[in-house]
């Protein structure tokens, strides 16, 4: 079983815990991780881009000029795609970019990503991460104590508003709940900072 140290907010090691092998010790599956990341990025797309075709552009009810005798090319409507402000040919329309992925594959991808980060030494467990009030300066100090120099994903067991409000204004830091984990988020940050409760929550969900 993988073992990782547990730190307090001052950056001192106070304990060591065993992580469940079936969650944090599975083999790396690069193909599955790639599929999961593509899915996460596709599901994040809003798909609201839209253009007007010639039938949707305003105006154009009258022929711009007579057919013959002007010396100009014949034209029937100002809504033609050839005209400035005319319709757009084969332009984007609102669409759904989301991709489906079986539940077992999603869980397997999460386990593979978590195991890879643990193996790389980028998985930090902290105990006693609590603040009396939201304080960005205090959260920044905690991250310095944990030797987090670049970006970090902070994962809590539940909706801890004080921790989330303390971390959300820090550049390169994203606080989320355990149920909001995704493969893309697990791989996008340099360090993963989990509370001890969050680790237990993840093991309860993914080990079943």
N, C-alpha and C positions, 0 to 999 in steps of 0.2 A: 504494500500500500504506500502511496506517496505520502510523505510527511513534510509539513511546512511549518515554519515558526509563526507565532502569534505575537504581534507587537501592541504596545499601548500607544496612545496618541503622542507620547513623548519620543517614540522611536525605539524604545527599549523592548527587547524580547522578554516576554513574561510567561510564555507557554509554547507548546508544540502540539499540533493536532495531526491525526491521521485522516487523510481524505479517502473517501470510498473509491476503491479500484474501478468499479463499474461506471463511475462518473468522471474521475480525474486521472485515470490511468489507462485509457483506451488507446489503441493504435491510431496514428495519424492517417486520415483519409482525405487526401488533397482534392480528389475529384468531387467528393461530397461537399467539402468546404467551398469549393468554387461554385458549385450549383447553389448552395445556400446564400453565398454573398451576392450572386447575380439576382437571386430572388429578392433578397432584402433591398437591393438598390432599385429593382424594378417596382417593388411595392411602394417605395418612397416617392415615385414619380407621380405628379398630380394629374398629368394628362389633360390639361385644360387649354393647351394651345389650339387656336382656331383661326381660320381665315375664311373670307367670303368668296364663294364662287360667283360667276357672272349673273346668275339668277338671284343672288342675294344682295348685290350692290345697289345702292339707291340711285335713282335717275335712269336715264337711258331710254325713256319712252318715245323720244323724238329722234328722228334721223338727224345726225349732226349737220349735214349739208346735202345738197341734191346730188344725185348719182353721177351726173355727167356735167362737163363744162367748167369745172373749177380748177382742173389741173392737179388736184390732189387725189390720193387713193380713195376709192369708194369706202364708205364706212356706214354701218347700220345702227350702231349703238356705242355710247361712251362706256358701256360696261364690258366691252371686249377686253380679254386678257392682254391684248396688244397695247392698250391704252394705260397711261398713268392713272392710278386710282381705279383701274378696272378690276375685274374679277381675277382670282388667283387659280391657276391650273394645278390640280392635284396637290393643293395645300393641305396642311395638317388640320384635322378635326378632333374634337374631344374624344378620347378613348381611354380604355382601362388597360394599364400596363401590368397589372398584378399577375403574379404567377402562383400556381398551386404547388404544394409540396406535401407529401404524406407526413402524418404526424411522427411516425417512427423515424423517418429520414431527418426531420427537423431536430428531433431529440438526439439522434446519432451525430448530427453535425455539431450541435452544441457541446456534446461530450468530447468530440474530437478537438474542437477549438479550445475548450477549457484544459484538456489534457496537454495540448501543445504549449499553452501559456505557462502551465505549471512546470513542464519539463524545461522550458527556457528560463525559468527563474523570474518571471514577470508577474507572478501571482502573490499579492500581499494580503495577509489577513490581519485586521486590526480589531482590538477589543476595547470597549469603553469609549467609542467615538460618540460623544454627546456634548451638546452645547446648551447653555441656559437660554441663549437667544441667538438668532442668526448673526454670524460674524464672519465675513469673508477673510479678514485678516487672520483669524484663529484657524480657519481651515487651511489657509496658505501655509501657516506655520506647521500644522500637522503634516502636510505633504512634504515640507522640507525635512521634518524629522524622520519621515519614512524614506527619505532619499529619492523622492519622485521629482525628477528634474524637468521632464518634458510633459507630454500629455498623459492623462489618467482617466480611467473610468471608475467612478465610485459607485459601488453597488450596496444597497441597503435591503434589509428583509422586507420592509413595508414602506409606506409613504411617510418617511421622516421629513417633514417640511422644514425643520430647522436645519438639518444637514443639507438638504437640497438647496435651500435659500442661501446657505453659507458658501456653497461651492459653485453655484450656477454662473456667477460673474467672473470666475477665474478662467483665463484664456487656456484653451486646450483641456479643460476639465468638464466632464459630463456626469452629473449625478442621476442615477436611475434606480428604480425598484427591481427586485430580483425577477419579477414576472415580465419585465420589459427587456430582458436579455435577448440579444440576437447575435448571430455569428459575425455579422459585419461589425458590430460594436465591439465584440470581443477581440477582433483582429485589428481594429483601427487605432487603438490607443497603445502607447508604449508600456504603460503599467496598468494592472487591474488591482484595485483596492476594494476588497470585500470585507464587510463586517462579519464577525463570527456568526451572527444570526443569519446573515445572507447565505453563508456557506451551508448551514444546516437546512435552510429553505431549499436551496438548489438540490442538495442531496435527497431531500424528501421527494421532490418532484421528479427528478431524472433517474433516481435509482429504482423507481417502481416499475 
